[in-house]
Amino acid sequence: MRKSGKKIGIIGGGAAGMTAAIAAARQGADVTILEANDRLGKKILATGNGKCNLGNRKLDTSWYYTEDPGFLKARLKQFGTRQTISFFQGMGLMIREKGGYLYPASEQAAVVADVLCLEVAALGVHVVREYKVQCITQDRDFKVSGVHRGGEPEEYCFDKVILCCGGKASPRTGSDGSGYELASRLGHSLVPVVPALVQLRCRDSFFKMLAGVRADAQISVYHGGECLATERGELQITDYGISGIPVFQLSRVVNYILAEKGGEVEAVIDFFPDYSREEYQKFCDARALLQDRHSVEDFFTGMLNQKLMSLFIRMAGVSGGNVPVSEVTPRIMERVYQLCRQWKVHVTGSNSFDCAQVCAGGVPLCEITDQMESKLVPGLYLAGELLDVDGKCGGYNLQWAWCSGYLAGTGAAR
């Protein structure tokens, strides 16, 4: 392909970086990817539990967090689910849809990274691996300074630069947060960065005995008596706290509150969210007809996981599960039922960036144009997790990577 003469340097060869490279190279630009890892797309391999949930039919800004939803809405309209499908099918990837979730037909994340790498190579994009960028300066052009893995320094010159370095989440894949520092040195501000889509840690002493329990539940988080957010899905209990998709969805809200206000957050868990108060009372009344024939533990068999019910029975004040129900006061029985609907645990923090799938925060969208170009540094473009956009589980973070990367690459090549 004939090159336009514009030399574009892309810092980071992940999902956004490779997409930007492909978009720019298709416009005839002379593109170089500078990647710190020994291969491109390393983080893609871990997405979707190794299956790579690369997008979702249900796409709108309600699935994202950002301080500028209007900007995000306009960008997703430019490059949304339909464009993502077309982009990947055009490179030969077969896509399978499951309930609106998009996956490669093979359900292997590696094939997504592979088709991107093949297209990068076919377009003649120059790839420099195991090169750590340390500094970017601009005079008439951009000078990118860094070192190769062996310690040899080298400088590259470009007409334009696209920052796609990722955030801090999952640093074992190369996301060390250096992109934030590079953007800051060039004059950009940062919305505080915290782990998102991550497990929550609790101070309560009973979690070790409950580790491994899974149950459908509705989880609401409170701080200072105010309900901050509510999510529904499969709760997973660990030996240190709570996990699972609904917990991941809540984690960024919890982490921001703890970072800004300190203290702890109360999570209230309802194991019977489909029951109204009246329906639940009828259910409890019907079970009460059986009480003369059972011990307390037997009486509650079948309601919830046995480990949970045993804990709730003790928390309600029953000394042992073999006590006959007939010897237990109605008030204690009511307490057990209440614990099934309002189990309160105390969240003190989350796991670190090492365990997080993404970061919340980053460079604010108000500092870039609709072509993803910096308003502060002409010729500098930003894309992906480096920006203040984070999505919920369901392919939304990769959709933002494809979208922002493609728009940045197209914009830079003009």
C-alpha beads as a LAMMPS data file, in Angstrom:
LAMMPS data file: protein, C-alpha beads

414 atoms
413 bonds

1 atom types
1 bond types

-500.0 500.0 xlo xhi
-500.0 500.0 ylo yhi
-500.0 500.0 zlo zhi

Masses

1 110.0

Atoms # bond

1 1 1 0.000 0.000 0.000
2 1 1 1.275 3.468 -0.924
3 1 1 2.069 5.523 2.164
4 1 1 0.765 9.075 2.518
5 1 1 3.999 10.317 4.028
6 1 1 2.448 10.953 7.456
7 1 1 4.428 9.106 10.059
8 1 1 2.238 8.006 12.953
9 1 1 3.584 6.476 16.135
10 1 1 1.222 4.401 18.267
11 1 1 2.248 3.856 21.873
12 1 1 0.788 0.524 22.920
13 1 1 -0.219 -2.474 20.832
14 1 1 -3.309 -3.641 22.638
15 1 1 -6.939 -3.628 21.462
16 1 1 -7.140 0.139 20.898
17 1 1 -3.583 0.402 19.578
18 1 1 -3.903 -2.288 16.916
19 1 1 -7.284 -0.951 15.828
20 1 1 -5.798 2.536 15.516
21 1 1 -2.874 1.155 13.511
22 1 1 -5.173 -0.669 11.100
23 1 1 -7.420 2.374 10.628
24 1 1 -4.473 4.713 9.999
25 1 1 -2.618 2.302 7.694
26 1 1 -5.750 1.796 5.610
27 1 1 -5.686 5.563 5.027
28 1 1 -2.152 5.247 3.690
29 1 1 -0.245 6.447 6.745
30 1 1 3.211 5.155 7.648
31 1 1 2.477 3.539 11.009
32 1 1 4.753 2.264 13.765
33 1 1 3.541 0.504 16.919
34 1 1 5.805 0.763 19.960
35 1 1 4.901 -2.097 22.314
36 1 1 6.438 -2.871 25.719
37 1 1 5.499 -6.571 25.655
38 1 1 7.032 -9.318 23.537
39 1 1 3.785 -9.644 21.574
40 1 1 0.822 -7.528 20.539
41 1 1 -2.622 -7.895 22.091
42 1 1 -1.515 -9.663 25.252
43 1 1 -4.378 -8.334 27.370
44 1 1 -6.958 -9.457 24.797
45 1 1 -6.088 -13.077 25.623
46 1 1 -7.576 -12.754 29.121
47 1 1 -10.836 -11.049 28.132
48 1 1 -14.194 -12.787 28.516
49 1 1 -12.632 -15.613 30.552
50 1 1 -10.482 -16.452 27.557
51 1 1 -13.406 -16.283 25.103
52 1 1 -13.180 -12.553 24.288
53 1 1 -16.582 -10.906 24.593
54 1 1 -15.800 -8.364 21.873
55 1 1 -19.049 -6.391 21.884
56 1 1 -22.758 -6.327 22.662
57 1 1 -25.976 -5.704 20.739
58 1 1 -27.309 -3.721 23.695
59 1 1 -25.120 -0.667 23.314
60 1 1 -25.812 2.731 24.813
61 1 1 -24.221 5.030 27.391
62 1 1 -26.160 3.445 30.288
63 1 1 -23.559 0.651 30.216
64 1 1 -20.705 3.088 30.781
65 1 1 -19.335 5.482 33.377
66 1 1 -17.871 8.792 32.249
67 1 1 -18.139 12.467 33.135
68 1 1 -19.157 13.285 29.538
69 1 1 -21.865 10.832 28.367
70 1 1 -22.833 13.128 25.482
71 1 1 -19.358 12.826 23.951
72 1 1 -19.386 9.056 24.460
73 1 1 -22.829 8.695 22.857
74 1 1 -21.689 10.517 19.731
75 1 1 -18.542 8.394 19.401
76 1 1 -20.450 5.120 19.835
77 1 1 -22.820 6.285 17.124
78 1 1 -19.824 6.692 14.813
79 1 1 -18.363 3.273 15.640
80 1 1 -20.803 1.016 17.444
81 1 1 -21.752 -2.657 17.402
82 1 1 -22.561 -2.765 13.679
83 1 1 -19.194 -1.232 12.789
84 1 1 -17.381 -3.620 15.146
85 1 1 -18.985 -6.643 13.490
86 1 1 -18.156 -5.302 10.020
87 1 1 -14.574 -4.498 11.072
88 1 1 -13.854 -8.019 12.307
89 1 1 -15.789 -9.878 9.641
90 1 1 -13.825 -7.890 7.076
91 1 1 -10.668 -9.459 8.502
92 1 1 -12.152 -12.963 8.287
93 1 1 -13.300 -13.425 11.889
94 1 1 -16.496 -15.431 12.299
95 1 1 -18.682 -13.991 15.068
96 1 1 -21.198 -15.817 17.235
97 1 1 -23.925 -14.049 19.202
98 1 1 -25.209 -15.290 22.562
99 1 1 -28.067 -13.294 24.031
100 1 1 -26.696 -10.110 22.481
101 1 1 -23.099 -10.824 23.570
102 1 1 -20.632 -11.095 20.692
103 1 1 -17.848 -13.693 20.662
104 1 1 -15.527 -15.175 18.066
105 1 1 -17.181 -18.357 16.736
106 1 1 -14.286 -20.401 18.128
107 1 1 -14.782 -18.797 21.562
108 1 1 -11.024 -18.319 21.764
109 1 1 -9.689 -14.878 22.623
110 1 1 -6.416 -15.733 20.871
111 1 1 -8.057 -15.694 17.430
112 1 1 -9.168 -12.080 17.947
113 1 1 -5.594 -11.056 18.721
114 1 1 -4.392 -13.165 15.788
115 1 1 -6.654 -11.580 13.147
116 1 1 -5.634 -8.126 14.346
117 1 1 -1.938 -9.060 14.199
118 1 1 -2.358 -10.536 10.718
119 1 1 -4.035 -7.368 9.460
120 1 1 -1.355 -5.192 11.066
121 1 1 1.301 -7.222 9.238
122 1 1 -0.599 -7.241 5.930
123 1 1 -0.841 -3.444 5.993
124 1 1 2.900 -3.071 6.459
125 1 1 2.724 -1.582 9.956
126 1 1 6.162 -1.506 11.570
127 1 1 6.096 -3.128 15.024
128 1 1 8.765 -2.541 17.656
129 1 1 8.344 -4.994 20.525
130 1 1 9.862 -4.923 24.019
131 1 1 10.396 -1.178 23.818
132 1 1 9.474 0.978 26.814
133 1 1 8.527 4.580 26.031
134 1 1 9.902 6.967 28.637
135 1 1 9.284 10.430 27.231
136 1 1 7.393 12.224 24.458
137 1 1 8.308 15.762 23.417
138 1 1 6.999 17.984 20.648
139 1 1 8.725 20.674 18.643
140 1 1 8.059 20.608 14.911
141 1 1 7.384 16.900 15.226
142 1 1 7.071 14.378 18.033
143 1 1 10.144 12.747 19.508
144 1 1 9.539 9.516 21.380
145 1 1 12.372 8.352 23.613
146 1 1 12.662 4.986 25.294
147 1 1 14.712 1.881 25.847
148 1 1 14.687 -1.631 24.427
149 1 1 14.535 -4.608 26.745
150 1 1 18.314 -4.964 26.692
151 1 1 18.701 -1.379 27.889
152 1 1 19.646 0.204 24.548
153 1 1 18.096 3.669 24.188
154 1 1 16.477 4.705 20.915
155 1 1 14.520 7.713 19.718
156 1 1 11.761 7.777 17.106
157 1 1 10.306 10.780 15.278
158 1 1 6.683 11.032 14.141
159 1 1 4.331 13.579 12.635
160 1 1 1.575 12.408 14.974
161 1 1 1.340 10.178 18.040
162 1 1 -1.543 8.078 19.368
163 1 1 -1.423 7.149 23.059
164 1 1 -3.013 3.720 23.604
165 1 1 -1.015 2.561 26.619
166 1 1 -3.921 1.224 28.654
167 1 1 -4.422 1.914 32.346
168 1 1 -3.175 0.182 35.488
169 1 1 -5.445 -2.862 35.488
170 1 1 -3.834 -6.286 35.137
171 1 1 -0.210 -5.059 35.081
172 1 1 1.059 -8.565 34.267
173 1 1 -0.228 -7.902 30.725
174 1 1 1.818 -4.713 30.483
175 1 1 -0.644 -2.119 31.805
176 1 1 1.572 -0.286 34.271
177 1 1 -0.088 3.145 34.243
178 1 1 2.783 4.800 32.379
179 1 1 0.338 6.239 29.848
180 1 1 -1.157 8.478 32.533
181 1 1 2.275 9.902 33.268
182 1 1 2.997 10.486 29.570
183 1 1 -0.338 12.282 29.133
184 1 1 0.227 14.359 32.279
185 1 1 3.677 15.479 31.130
186 1 1 2.067 16.692 27.919
187 1 1 -0.347 18.853 29.911
188 1 1 -3.402 16.671 30.377
189 1 1 -5.279 16.380 33.655
190 1 1 -6.526 13.135 35.168
191 1 1 -9.751 12.023 36.789
192 1 1 -8.495 9.958 39.788
193 1 1 -7.876 6.352 38.758
194 1 1 -9.239 3.427 40.798
195 1 1 -9.657 -0.313 40.128
196 1 1 -12.943 -1.309 38.466
197 1 1 -14.571 -4.660 37.682
198 1 1 -12.804 -6.111 40.694
199 1 1 -13.579 -8.153 43.828
200 1 1 -14.497 -6.392 47.094
201 1 1 -12.878 -7.068 50.459
202 1 1 -14.903 -7.165 53.696
203 1 1 -13.943 -7.031 57.370
204 1 1 -16.547 -9.532 58.632
205 1 1 -15.122 -12.681 60.224
206 1 1 -17.443 -15.284 58.696
207 1 1 -16.201 -15.239 55.087
208 1 1 -13.657 -18.046 55.421
209 1 1 -16.395 -20.521 56.309
210 1 1 -18.518 -19.352 53.358
211 1 1 -15.816 -19.393 50.672
212 1 1 -17.039 -20.975 47.441
213 1 1 -20.745 -20.289 47.967
214 1 1 -22.578 -18.966 44.894
215 1 1 -26.136 -17.661 44.802
216 1 1 -28.367 -15.387 42.776
217 1 1 -28.783 -12.138 44.697
218 1 1 -29.459 -8.443 44.530
219 1 1 -26.717 -6.322 46.078
220 1 1 -27.102 -2.705 47.151
221 1 1 -24.243 -0.592 48.491
222 1 1 -24.727 2.164 51.073
223 1 1 -22.566 4.907 52.530
224 1 1 -23.842 7.213 55.252
225 1 1 -27.302 5.690 54.926
226 1 1 -27.562 6.570 51.226
227 1 1 -28.011 3.849 48.600
228 1 1 -25.289 4.375 45.992
229 1 1 -26.096 1.628 43.491
230 1 1 -27.808 -1.753 43.099
231 1 1 -26.941 -4.741 40.899
232 1 1 -28.401 -8.214 40.386
233 1 1 -26.681 -11.466 39.389
234 1 1 -24.662 -14.384 40.683
235 1 1 -22.886 -13.523 43.921
236 1 1 -19.668 -15.405 44.612
237 1 1 -18.384 -15.494 48.184
238 1 1 -14.634 -15.652 48.730
239 1 1 -12.583 -16.146 51.868
240 1 1 -12.028 -12.369 52.063
241 1 1 -15.302 -10.905 50.758
242 1 1 -17.576 -10.891 47.719
243 1 1 -17.129 -11.350 43.994
244 1 1 -19.123 -12.114 40.850
245 1 1 -20.466 -9.920 38.059
246 1 1 -22.846 -7.804 40.214
247 1 1 -19.962 -7.082 42.600
248 1 1 -17.704 -6.155 39.684
249 1 1 -20.359 -3.722 38.443
250 1 1 -20.497 -2.052 41.864
251 1 1 -16.762 -1.974 42.551
252 1 1 -15.905 1.322 40.849
253 1 1 -18.692 3.109 42.773
254 1 1 -17.422 1.626 46.034
255 1 1 -13.786 2.476 45.326
256 1 1 -14.537 6.110 44.521
257 1 1 -16.588 6.547 47.692
258 1 1 -13.870 4.967 49.825
259 1 1 -11.170 7.072 48.136
260 1 1 -13.104 10.312 48.571
261 1 1 -14.797 9.812 51.948
262 1 1 -12.986 6.948 53.653
263 1 1 -14.548 4.640 56.208
264 1 1 -16.372 1.641 54.850
265 1 1 -19.327 0.822 52.613
266 1 1 -22.223 -1.386 53.683
267 1 1 -23.389 -3.974 51.157
268 1 1 -26.935 -5.231 51.715
269 1 1 -27.631 -8.570 50.021
270 1 1 -31.102 -9.879 49.158
271 1 1 -31.261 -13.581 48.243
272 1 1 -34.962 -13.394 47.295
273 1 1 -35.160 -10.304 45.080
274 1 1 -38.049 -11.689 42.993
275 1 1 -40.370 -11.734 46.005
276 1 1 -42.327 -8.692 47.071
277 1 1 -42.624 -8.133 50.827
278 1 1 -46.149 -9.571 50.775
279 1 1 -45.169 -12.618 48.703
280 1 1 -42.217 -13.314 50.941
281 1 1 -44.420 -13.107 54.054
282 1 1 -46.863 -15.627 52.545
283 1 1 -43.938 -17.909 51.768
284 1 1 -42.721 -17.674 55.385
285 1 1 -46.208 -18.269 56.778
286 1 1 -46.630 -21.397 54.648
287 1 1 -43.337 -22.832 55.884
288 1 1 -44.379 -22.125 59.478
289 1 1 -47.054 -24.833 59.160
290 1 1 -44.217 -27.388 59.062
291 1 1 -42.403 -26.132 62.143
292 1 1 -43.547 -28.735 64.654
293 1 1 -41.954 -31.518 62.644
294 1 1 -38.449 -30.139 62.173
295 1 1 -35.305 -28.941 63.829
296 1 1 -34.345 -25.386 62.956
297 1 1 -31.668 -26.487 60.477
298 1 1 -33.983 -28.993 58.780
299 1 1 -36.775 -26.448 58.676
300 1 1 -34.706 -24.053 56.555
301 1 1 -33.270 -26.754 54.276
302 1 1 -33.823 -25.907 50.622
303 1 1 -34.127 -22.160 51.021
304 1 1 -30.473 -21.233 50.503
305 1 1 -27.029 -22.758 50.443
306 1 1 -26.610 -24.746 53.657
307 1 1 -23.520 -22.772 54.725
308 1 1 -25.447 -19.513 54.469
309 1 1 -28.491 -20.835 56.330
310 1 1 -26.342 -22.231 59.141
311 1 1 -24.695 -18.820 59.524
312 1 1 -28.020 -16.971 59.523
313 1 1 -29.462 -19.348 62.141
314 1 1 -26.524 -18.620 64.443
315 1 1 -26.675 -14.863 63.730
316 1 1 -30.368 -14.915 64.689
317 1 1 -29.478 -16.283 68.119
318 1 1 -30.081 -20.040 67.829
319 1 1 -27.278 -21.928 69.574
320 1 1 -27.493 -25.063 67.423
321 1 1 -29.250 -26.284 64.315
322 1 1 -30.733 -29.308 66.117
323 1 1 -32.993 -27.165 68.314
324 1 1 -36.677 -27.942 67.511
325 1 1 -38.457 -25.130 65.716
326 1 1 -41.225 -25.306 68.301
327 1 1 -38.721 -24.100 70.927
328 1 1 -37.651 -21.058 68.925
329 1 1 -39.470 -17.761 69.380
330 1 1 -41.275 -16.171 66.405
331 1 1 -38.985 -13.174 66.752
332 1 1 -35.884 -15.327 66.151
333 1 1 -37.532 -17.040 63.179
334 1 1 -38.378 -13.649 61.722
335 1 1 -34.740 -12.608 62.171
336 1 1 -33.575 -15.573 60.052
337 1 1 -35.997 -14.605 57.303
338 1 1 -34.806 -10.999 57.473
339 1 1 -31.180 -12.047 57.095
340 1 1 -32.136 -13.830 53.860
341 1 1 -33.444 -10.508 52.541
342 1 1 -31.081 -8.027 54.195
343 1 1 -27.713 -9.597 54.915
344 1 1 -25.317 -6.758 55.678
345 1 1 -21.581 -7.038 55.082
346 1 1 -18.964 -4.333 55.556
347 1 1 -16.738 -3.446 52.603
348 1 1 -13.382 -1.897 53.431
349 1 1 -11.840 -1.885 49.954
350 1 1 -11.216 -3.923 46.840
351 1 1 -8.496 -6.101 45.458
352 1 1 -5.684 -4.206 43.769
353 1 1 -5.141 -3.257 40.136
354 1 1 -3.496 -6.684 39.787
355 1 1 -6.954 -8.288 39.934
356 1 1 -8.991 -5.552 38.227
357 1 1 -10.259 -6.021 34.680
358 1 1 -10.254 -2.282 33.938
359 1 1 -9.613 1.113 35.532
360 1 1 -12.058 3.893 36.242
361 1 1 -10.851 7.455 35.653
362 1 1 -8.194 8.771 33.302
363 1 1 -7.852 11.682 30.883
364 1 1 -11.197 13.551 30.783
365 1 1 -13.089 13.516 27.498
366 1 1 -13.449 17.292 27.568
367 1 1 -9.741 17.508 26.703
368 1 1 -10.059 15.740 23.330
369 1 1 -11.889 16.490 20.078
370 1 1 -14.468 14.325 18.347
371 1 1 -11.575 12.846 16.336
372 1 1 -9.843 11.836 19.586
373 1 1 -7.186 14.531 19.156
374 1 1 -5.838 16.390 22.158
375 1 1 -7.124 19.940 22.498
376 1 1 -3.910 20.781 24.334
377 1 1 -1.315 19.176 22.054
378 1 1 -2.183 19.231 18.325
379 1 1 -1.176 16.002 16.651
380 1 1 -1.507 13.942 19.837
381 1 1 -4.398 11.469 19.939
382 1 1 -5.663 9.335 22.820
383 1 1 -7.703 6.132 22.868
384 1 1 -8.782 3.200 25.007
385 1 1 -8.563 2.752 28.747
386 1 1 -6.303 5.779 29.120
387 1 1 -9.430 7.938 28.810
388 1 1 -12.099 8.519 31.450
389 1 1 -14.482 5.838 30.159
390 1 1 -15.116 2.476 31.762
391 1 1 -17.875 0.029 30.968
392 1 1 -19.762 -2.677 32.769
393 1 1 -19.237 -6.382 32.093
394 1 1 -20.522 -7.534 28.718
395 1 1 -18.000 -6.505 26.072
396 1 1 -18.414 -2.777 26.660
397 1 1 -14.791 -2.007 27.473
398 1 1 -13.534 -3.736 24.346
399 1 1 -16.202 -1.918 22.329
400 1 1 -14.754 1.357 23.607
401 1 1 -11.261 0.185 22.652
402 1 1 -12.329 -0.636 19.071
403 1 1 -14.353 2.573 18.796
404 1 1 -11.814 5.019 20.208
405 1 1 -8.892 3.288 18.488
406 1 1 -10.533 3.350 15.088
407 1 1 -11.562 7.000 15.369
408 1 1 -8.093 8.018 16.613
409 1 1 -6.368 6.150 13.784
410 1 1 -8.666 7.584 11.147
411 1 1 -8.340 11.093 12.583
412 1 1 -4.552 10.964 12.804
413 1 1 -4.200 9.774 9.200
414 1 1 -6.124 12.736 7.771

Bonds

1 1 1 2
2 1 2 3
3 1 3 4
4 1 4 5
5 1 5 6
6 1 6 7
7 1 7 8
8 1 8 9
9 1 9 10
10 1 10 11
11 1 11 12
12 1 12 13
13 1 13 14
14 1 14 15
15 1 15 16
16 1 16 17
17 1 17 18
18 1 18 19
19 1 19 20
20 1 20 21
21 1 21 22
22 1 22 23
23 1 23 24
24 1 24 25
25 1 25 26
26 1 26 27
27 1 27 28
28 1 28 29
29 1 29 30
30 1 30 31
31 1 31 32
32 1 32 33
33 1 33 34
34 1 34 35
35 1 35 36
36 1 36 37
37 1 37 38
38 1 38 39
39 1 39 40
40 1 40 41
41 1 41 42
42 1 42 43
43 1 43 44
44 1 44 45
45 1 45 46
46 1 46 47
47 1 47 48
48 1 48 49
49 1 49 50
50 1 50 51
51 1 51 52
52 1 52 53
53 1 53 54
54 1 54 55
55 1 55 56
56 1 56 57
57 1 57 58
58 1 58 59
59 1 59 60
60 1 60 61
61 1 61 62
62 1 62 63
63 1 63 64
64 1 64 65
65 1 65 66
66 1 66 67
67 1 67 68
68 1 68 69
69 1 69 70
70 1 70 71
71 1 71 72
72 1 72 73
73 1 73 74
74 1 74 75
75 1 75 76
76 1 76 77
77 1 77 78
78 1 78 79
79 1 79 80
80 1 80 81
81 1 81 82
82 1 82 83
83 1 83 84
84 1 84 85
85 1 85 86
86 1 86 87
87 1 87 88
88 1 88 89
89 1 89 90
90 1 90 91
91 1 91 92
92 1 92 93
93 1 93 94
94 1 94 95
95 1 95 96
96 1 96 97
97 1 97 98
98 1 98 99
99 1 99 100
100 1 100 101
101 1 101 102
102 1 102 103
103 1 103 104
104 1 104 105
105 1 105 106
106 1 106 107
107 1 107 108
108 1 108 109
109 1 109 110
110 1 110 111
111 1 111 112
112 1 112 113
113 1 113 114
114 1 114 115
115 1 115 116
116 1 116 117
117 1 117 118
118 1 118 119
119 1 119 120
120 1 120 121
121 1 121 122
122 1 122 123
123 1 123 124
124 1 124 125
125 1 125 126
126 1 126 127
127 1 127 128
128 1 128 129
129 1 129 130
130 1 130 131
131 1 131 132
132 1 132 133
133 1 133 134
134 1 134 135
135 1 135 136
136 1 136 137
137 1 137 138
138 1 138 139
139 1 139 140
140 1 140 141
141 1 141 142
142 1 142 143
143 1 143 144
144 1 144 145
145 1 145 146
146 1 146 147
147 1 147 148
148 1 148 149
149 1 149 150
150 1 150 151
151 1 151 152
152 1 152 153
153 1 153 154
154 1 154 155
155 1 155 156
156 1 156 157
157 1 157 158
158 1 158 159
159 1 159 160
160 1 160 161
161 1 161 162
162 1 162 163
163 1 163 164
164 1 164 165
165 1 165 166
166 1 166 167
167 1 167 168
168 1 168 169
169 1 169 170
170 1 170 171
171 1 171 172
172 1 172 173
173 1 173 174
174 1 174 175
175 1 175 176
176 1 176 177
177 1 177 178
178 1 178 179
179 1 179 180
180 1 180 181
181 1 181 182
182 1 182 183
183 1 183 184
184 1 184 185
185 1 185 186
186 1 186 187
187 1 187 188
188 1 188 189
189 1 189 190
190 1 190 191
191 1 191 192
192 1 192 193
193 1 193 194
194 1 194 195
195 1 195 196
196 1 196 197
197 1 197 198
198 1 198 199
199 1 199 200
200 1 200 201
201 1 201 202
202 1 202 203
203 1 203 204
204 1 204 205
205 1 205 206
206 1 206 207
207 1 207 208
208 1 208 209
209 1 209 210
210 1 210 211
211 1 211 212
212 1 212 213
213 1 213 214
214 1 214 215
215 1 215 216
216 1 216 217
217 1 217 218
218 1 218 219
219 1 219 220
220 1 220 221
221 1 221 222
222 1 222 223
223 1 223 224
224 1 224 225
225 1 225 226
226 1 226 227
227 1 227 228
228 1 228 229
229 1 229 230
230 1 230 231
231 1 231 232
232 1 232 233
233 1 233 234
234 1 234 235
235 1 235 236
236 1 236 237
237 1 237 238
238 1 238 239
239 1 239 240
240 1 240 241
241 1 241 242
242 1 242 243
243 1 243 244
244 1 244 245
245 1 245 246
246 1 246 247
247 1 247 248
248 1 248 249
249 1 249 250
250 1 250 251
251 1 251 252
252 1 252 253
253 1 253 254
254 1 254 255
255 1 255 256
256 1 256 257
257 1 257 258
258 1 258 259
259 1 259 260
260 1 260 261
261 1 261 262
262 1 262 263
263 1 263 264
264 1 264 265
265 1 265 266
266 1 266 267
267 1 267 268
268 1 268 269
269 1 269 270
270 1 270 271
271 1 271 272
272 1 272 273
273 1 273 274
274 1 274 275
275 1 275 276
276 1 276 277
277 1 277 278
278 1 278 279
279 1 279 280
280 1 280 281
281 1 281 282
282 1 282 283
283 1 283 284
284 1 284 285
285 1 285 286
286 1 286 287
287 1 287 288
288 1 288 289
289 1 289 290
290 1 290 291
291 1 291 292
292 1 292 293
293 1 293 294
294 1 294 295
295 1 295 296
296 1 296 297
297 1 297 298
298 1 298 299
299 1 299 300
300 1 300 301
301 1 301 302
302 1 302 303
303 1 303 304
304 1 304 305
305 1 305 306
306 1 306 307
307 1 307 308
308 1 308 309
309 1 309 310
310 1 310 311
311 1 311 312
312 1 312 313
313 1 313 314
314 1 314 315
315 1 315 316
316 1 316 317
317 1 317 318
318 1 318 319
319 1 319 320
320 1 320 321
321 1 321 322
322 1 322 323
323 1 323 324
324 1 324 325
325 1 325 326
326 1 326 327
327 1 327 328
328 1 328 329
329 1 329 330
330 1 330 331
331 1 331 332
332 1 332 333
333 1 333 334
334 1 334 335
335 1 335 336
336 1 336 337
337 1 337 338
338 1 338 339
339 1 339 340
340 1 340 341
341 1 341 342
342 1 342 343
343 1 343 344
344 1 344 345
345 1 345 346
346 1 346 347
347 1 347 348
348 1 348 349
349 1 349 350
350 1 350 351
351 1 351 352
352 1 352 353
353 1 353 354
354 1 354 355
355 1 355 356
356 1 356 357
357 1 357 358
358 1 358 359
359 1 359 360
360 1 360 361
361 1 361 362
362 1 362 363
363 1 363 364
364 1 364 365
365 1 365 366
366 1 366 367
367 1 367 368
368 1 368 369
369 1 369 370
370 1 370 371
371 1 371 372
372 1 372 373
373 1 373 374
374 1 374 375
375 1 375 376
376 1 376 377
377 1 377 378
378 1 378 379
379 1 379 380
380 1 380 381
381 1 381 382
382 1 382 383
383 1 383 384
384 1 384 385
385 1 385 386
386 1 386 387
387 1 387 388
388 1 388 389
389 1 389 390
390 1 390 391
391 1 391 392
392 1 392 393
393 1 393 394
394 1 394 395
395 1 395 396
396 1 396 397
397 1 397 398
398 1 398 399
399 1 399 400
400 1 400 401
401 1 401 402
402 1 402 403
403 1 403 404
404 1 404 405
405 1 405 406
406 1 406 407
407 1 407 408
408 1 408 409
409 1 409 410
410 1 410 411
411 1 411 412
412 1 412 413
413 1 413 414
